[in-house]
Amino acid sequence: MQKRAINNENDFNIKSGRIEQACARYGLGRNTMRKVAEEAGAEIKVGKCYLINFSKVDAYLDAISE
């Protein structure tokens, strides 16, 4: 499997991203991140591409941390 270079050169707010980006953003492993994304309803599947909606995960984590 090839590693992708993931960076945010334009410094704009990213709404969704790949599993690797989500793991780095939230400090979780791949399996845990997939579970959290599923529970939050934040999974985006387009063909074989699996993306995670960061806005929904943020809202979900805020809700369970109160």
Sequence and secondary structure as in RCSB ss.txt:
>XXXX:A:sequence
MQKRAINNENDFNIKSGRIEQACARYGLGRNTMRKVAEEAGAEIKVGKCYLINFSKVDAYLDAISE
>XXXX:A:secstr
        TT     EEEHHHHHHHHT  HHHHHHHHHHHT EEEETTEEEEEHHHHHHHHHHHT 
